[in-house]
């Protein structure tokens, strides 16, 4: 038995003072005590699972934010490269037109 199991068993073995003298409390404990303790344990397990899920979702959102930022950066870089290429092509086209105009004048 681990320390946690021993501590849990000790908690269950300790009877609250009020219950020792109150017959109604004793009856409640006999009828519903085990179910209440089991429900509390299950609730604690569910709370742990919920916290783990919350942390996983937060990590996934953080990763998604990073991916979106990377896609936005790549799109901006691609747009800048495209504008540079278009500007170069227009400049080259302007030079060719000038060259064609210069040949005509001769």
N, C-alpha and C positions, 0 to 999 in steps of 0.2 A: 504494500500500500504506500502510495507516495505521500509527501507532506500535505499536498493540497487535499487528497482524499481523507487523510487523518483529521485535518482541520475541519473539513466539511462534516465528517461524522461527529466530531466533538461539538460543532454548532448544533447539530440535530439532537444530540444527547442532552444538551443543557435545556432544562425546562424553565421558562420565565417564572418569576416568583408569583406574578398575578395569576397565572394559570394553575399553580399548585393549590390555590385556595378557592378558585372560582369554578364550580362544577360546570357551568355553561362553557367556559373557556376550555375545560378539559374535554367536554363533549365535542366542541368544534374541532379541537385538535385531533381527536380520534376519528371524526368523520371526514374532515377536509384537510388535515395537516399534510399528509403525504402528497395529495393532489396539489396543494398550494406550493409546497416546496418544489415539486416536479415542474409546475408551471413557471415558477420563478427561475429555475435552472434553464428551462427552455427559452424563456424570455431573455436571459443573459446571453445564451448562445446566439439567439436571433440578433440581439444588439451588436454582438461581435461581428457577425456576418454582415450586418448592415454597415458597420463602420469600415470593414474591409472593402465592401462594394463601393462605398462613398470614396474611399481613397483610390480605388482602381478607376472609377469614373473621372475623378479629378486628374489623375495621371494621364488618362486617355485624352481628356480635353486639353491638357497642357501640350501633349504630343501633337494633337491636331492643330493647335495654335502655331506651333513651330513649323509644321508642314505648310500651313496656309501662308505664313510669313515667307517661307522659302519659295513657294509658287509665285507669290506676289513679286518677290525680288527677281526671280527668273523671268517673269513676264516683263518687268520694267527693263531688265537688261536686254531682252529680246527686242522690245520696242525701240530702245535706244540704238541697238545695232541695225535694225531695219531702217530707222530714220537716217542713220549715217550712210547706209548703203544707197538709199534713195537719193540722198543729197549728192553722193559721189556720182551716181548714174546721171543725175540731172546736170551736174557740172561737166561730166564727160560729154553728154549730149550737146550742151551749149558750146563746148570747144569744137566739136565736130561740125556743128552748124556754122560757127565762125570760120572754120577752115573751108567749108564748102562755099561760103559767101566770098572768101578771099580768092578762091580759085576762079570764081565767076567774074570777078572784077578784072582779072588779068586778061 
